[in-house]
Amino acid sequence: MSPERFRASIKAAGGVLYRQGEDGEREFLLVHRPRYDDWSLPKGKLDRKEGYLEAGLREVREETGIQANYPIEIGSVGYETAVGNRKVVRWWLMEAAGGKFRANREVDAIAWLTLRKANKRLQYTNDRKVLRRANALADDPTYARIYLVRHAQAGVKSRWKGKDRKRPLDRRGRKQAVDLAVRFKAHPITMILTSDYQRCLQTARPLENAIRLSAVVDPRLDVKGKPGPVLKLVRDLKGEAAVIVTHGEVISAVMEMLATEGLDLDGPMEWKKGSVWVLEVKKGKIRSGKYIPPKR
């Protein structure tokens, strides 16, 4: 399947507004849209020549009447609309700074709810994932979720006659790359980092298109990369939700170093092609690691 199939044609932005409730517990703002009779988070399409953050702040103000301060990027999510169009929404955590709601054509009611109640009322899985990451960032702005991906299947190395750097994904690998895009586009992602090897770039491409976020090549992710610099990269990504596409040689060295350091790892010491290690990082310290095997 061509990665172009995942190119999002609709661009939108939104905000997760929060405040401290009267009892001191954090509350989040949900909006009710009469057109769809649903409860969701405020968002809307970008106007012509408008940036994502500019659109997110405007949409929150127009839909809720509330001004927002101190936006922190939550990440981008991609999905298909009810009529089959591909859409990307870029989200920010925003602190409510006053204002008054007035019912309007798009939103006829709002609700300030605790995390538990908001999570229960939201009707879309994507919104719930965005809300959970927003709450984690409100607790700790350094909280990072790093997806360490081994590139998808690229055939048998010994059968490739060209330079190894140019070895592409095979048919199975292209399907694995699509599987990864489907998995990741449902979670808020802030950046994509990759090795410059063809098989890594191709693994990242469907996700790039799905959330309209260009991958950045980082030389530390080269097939000969050392675990120390890669771990430093992971620890320095404070507040990010980053997909890192690299090689089995790199991931094996990184995970073995983490295991030696005593990190409790959830899963076997494996890094199959198309697999993911999810690392949670707080204040620059890796707190946990979970293995997700490839689908195929």
C-alpha positions in Angstrom: 0.0 0.0 0.0 1.4 3.4 -1.0 2.3 5.7 1.9 0.5 8.5 0.0 -2.8 6.8 0.9 -2.2 8.1 4.4 -1.7 11.7 3.5 -4.1 13.8 5.6 -6.0 16.4 3.5 -7.8 18.2 6.3 -5.7 20.2 8.9 -7.2 21.1 12.2 -6.1 22.2 15.7 -7.5 22.2 19.2 -7.0 22.7 22.8 -7.4 20.8 26.1 -8.4 23.5 28.5 -7.9 22.9 32.2 -8.5 24.7 35.5 -8.4 23.9 39.2 -11.8 23.1 40.5 -13.3 24.5 43.8 -12.1 21.3 45.6 -8.6 21.7 44.2 -9.0 18.8 41.7 -8.0 19.5 38.1 -11.0 19.9 35.7 -11.0 19.8 31.9 -13.4 21.5 29.5 -15.6 19.4 27.1 -17.9 20.8 24.5 -21.2 19.5 23.2 -21.7 19.9 19.4 -25.4 19.8 18.4 -24.6 19.0 14.8 -23.2 15.6 15.9 -24.8 15.4 19.4 -21.5 14.4 20.9 -19.1 15.5 23.7 -15.6 16.2 22.5 -12.6 18.6 23.0 -12.7 22.0 21.3 -11.1 22.0 17.8 -11.5 23.2 14.3 -10.0 23.5 10.8 -7.2 25.9 10.0 -8.2 29.0 8.1 -6.1 29.9 5.0 -2.5 30.8 5.9 -3.2 30.1 9.6 -0.7 28.2 11.7 -1.7 25.2 13.9 -1.3 26.9 17.3 -2.9 30.1 16.0 -5.9 28.1 14.9 -6.0 26.1 18.1 -6.2 29.2 20.3 -8.8 30.8 18.0 -11.0 27.7 17.9 -11.0 27.4 21.7 -11.9 31.1 22.1 -14.6 30.9 19.4 -16.2 27.7 20.7 -16.0 28.3 24.4 -15.6 32.0 24.9 -12.6 31.3 27.2 -9.1 32.8 26.8 -6.2 30.3 27.1 -2.6 30.8 28.4 0.7 28.9 28.3 0.0 26.4 25.5 2.1 23.2 25.7 2.1 20.9 22.7 0.4 17.5 23.3 0.9 16.1 19.8 -0.8 15.3 16.5 -3.4 12.7 15.8 -4.6 11.4 12.5 -7.9 9.7 11.7 -10.6 9.2 9.0 -13.8 11.3 9.1 -17.2 9.7 8.9 -17.2 10.3 5.1 -13.7 8.8 4.6 -11.5 12.0 4.5 -8.2 11.8 6.2 -7.7 14.5 8.9 -4.9 15.5 11.3 -5.5 17.5 14.5 -2.6 19.1 16.4 -3.4 19.6 20.1 -2.2 21.8 22.9 -2.7 21.8 26.6 -4.0 25.2 27.7 -4.7 26.9 31.0 -8.0 28.7 31.2 -7.6 32.4 31.8 -11.1 33.8 32.1 -14.0 34.4 29.8 -17.6 33.4 29.6 -19.3 30.8 27.5 -22.2 31.7 25.2 -24.0 29.1 23.2 -23.2 29.3 19.5 -23.9 27.5 16.2 -21.1 24.9 16.8 -21.3 24.4 20.6 -24.5 24.6 22.6 -23.1 23.5 26.0 -19.9 23.0 27.9 -18.9 21.0 30.9 -16.0 21.2 33.4 -15.2 17.7 34.5 -12.5 15.8 36.4 -10.2 13.5 34.5 -12.3 10.4 35.4 -15.6 12.0 34.5 -14.3 13.6 31.3 -12.7 10.4 30.2 -16.0 8.6 30.7 -18.1 11.3 28.8 -15.8 11.7 25.8 -17.1 9.7 22.9 -14.0 9.2 20.8 -11.0 7.1 21.6 -8.6 9.6 20.1 -9.9 12.3 22.4 -9.5 10.1 25.4 -5.8 9.4 24.5 -5.2 13.2 24.0 -6.8 13.9 27.4 -4.7 11.3 29.2 -1.5 12.8 27.7 -2.7 16.3 28.5 -3.2 15.3 32.2 0.2 13.7 32.4 1.8 17.0 31.0 -0.2 19.1 33.5 1.2 16.9 36.3 4.8 17.0 34.9 5.7 19.1 31.8 8.8 17.0 31.3 6.8 13.8 30.9 7.9 12.1 27.6 6.7 9.0 25.8 9.3 7.6 23.4 8.5 4.9 20.8 11.7 3.2 19.9 11.0 1.5 16.5 13.1 -1.0 14.7 12.7 -0.4 10.9 10.3 -2.8 9.1 11.3 -5.8 7.0 13.8 -5.0 4.3 14.5 -8.4 2.7 17.7 -10.5 3.0 20.8 -8.4 3.3 23.0 -10.9 1.5 20.7 -10.8 -1.6 20.9 -7.0 -1.9 23.6 -6.0 -4.4 23.6 -2.3 -3.8 24.8 -0.2 -0.9 23.3 -1.3 2.4 22.2 2.3 3.1 19.9 2.1 0.1 18.3 -1.2 0.9 14.5 -0.7 0.7 11.6 -2.3 2.5 10.2 -5.4 0.9 6.5 -6.2 0.5 6.1 -7.4 4.0 8.0 -4.4 5.3 5.8 -1.9 3.5 2.8 -3.5 5.2 4.5 -3.3 8.5 5.2 0.4 8.0 1.5 0.9 7.3 0.7 -1.1 10.5 3.0 1.2 12.5 1.3 4.3 11.0 -2.1 3.0 11.9 -0.9 2.4 15.5 0.8 5.7 16.0 -1.6 8.1 14.3 -4.2 7.2 17.0 -1.8 8.6 19.7 -0.6 12.2 20.0 2.9 12.4 18.5 5.1 15.5 18.6 8.1 14.4 16.5 9.5 11.7 14.3 13.3 11.0 14.3 15.0 8.5 12.1 18.2 7.1 10.7 19.0 8.2 7.1 19.0 4.6 5.9 16.4 4.0 3.2 14.6 1.3 5.2 14.2 3.6 8.2 13.0 6.5 6.1 10.4 4.3 4.4 9.2 2.9 7.7 8.5 6.5 8.9 6.9 7.7 5.7 3.3 6.5 6.1 3.2 8.1 9.6 4.7 11.3 8.3 1.8 11.5 5.8 -0.9 10.5 8.3 0.0 13.3 10.8 1.6 15.8 8.4 4.8 15.8 10.4 8.2 15.6 8.6 10.7 13.1 10.0 14.1 14.6 11.1 17.3 12.6 10.4 19.5 12.2 13.4 23.0 10.8 12.9 23.0 9.1 16.3 20.4 6.7 14.9 22.8 5.3 12.3 23.3 1.5 12.1 26.7 2.0 13.8 25.2 4.3 16.5 26.3 3.9 20.1 23.8 3.3 22.9 25.1 6.1 25.1 24.3 9.0 22.7 20.9 7.4 21.8 20.0 7.1 25.5 21.0 10.7 26.0 18.8 11.7 23.1 15.9 9.8 24.7 16.4 11.5 28.1 16.7 15.0 26.5 13.3 14.7 24.8 11.5 16.3 27.7 7.8 16.8 27.2 7.8 15.0 23.8 5.9 12.1 22.4 8.5 11.0 19.8 8.7 8.1 17.4 12.4 7.1 16.8 13.1 4.8 13.9 16.4 3.0 14.0 18.2 -0.3 13.6 18.2 -3.6 15.5 21.9 -3.1 16.4 21.1 0.2 18.1 18.0 -1.0 19.9 19.6 -4.1 21.2 22.5 -2.1 22.7 20.1 0.4 24.2 17.8 -2.1 25.8 20.7 -4.2 27.1 22.2 -1.1 28.7 18.8 -0.3 30.3 18.5 -3.8 31.6 22.0 -3.6 33.1 21.0 -0.4 34.8 18.2 -2.2 36.5 15.2 -0.8 34.5 12.1 -3.0 35.0 11.2 -4.0 31.4 7.7 -5.3 30.5 8.4 -7.9 27.7 11.0 -10.2 26.3 14.4 -8.9 25.3 13.4 -8.7 21.7 13.5 -6.1 18.9 12.0 -7.8 15.9 11.6 -5.8 12.7 8.6 -3.5 12.9 8.5 -3.8 16.7 8.3 -1.0 19.3 9.8 -0.4 22.7 7.7 2.2 24.6 9.8 4.2 27.0 8.3 6.5 29.6 10.6 9.4 30.8 10.1 11.8 33.6 12.5 14.6 34.5 15.1 13.0 32.2 14.9 9.6 33.8 13.6 6.5 32.0 11.0 5.0 34.3 9.6 2.0 32.3 9.9 0.1 29.1 7.2 -2.0 27.3 7.7 -4.2 24.3 5.1 -4.3 21.5 5.7 -7.0 18.8 5.0 -6.4 15.1 1.6 -7.3 13.8 3.0 -9.4 11.0 
